[in-house]
């Protein structure tokens, strides 16, 4: 399964695990969970763990861009944990589309 999610800190943190290649259908699993957290708590934080993550298909990237624009101020912080240099670059690319404080962490530093 390319995406799995777990709520922590009483729902104020969403831990998202990504592996393989993320599709539009995978992203559509994320959106309702995140939107429920926004309804319940206002803002929330995310930890995105990329383990054997191989990227995002165009349809998923488009859905993510639309979601980020709509919810620009709803995510406070994002910790992106990866294992490849391109994943660090990807974390830098998402910053303009989110009001969140986005930081990258190498998996070996956890």
Secondary structure, DSSP 8 states (H G I E B T S, - for coil): --EEEEEEGGGTEEEEEEEEEE-HHHHHHHHHHHHHHHHHHSSEEEEEEEEEEEEE-HHHHHHHHHHHHHTTTTEEEEEEEESSHHHHHHHHHHGGG-SSEEEEEEGGG-
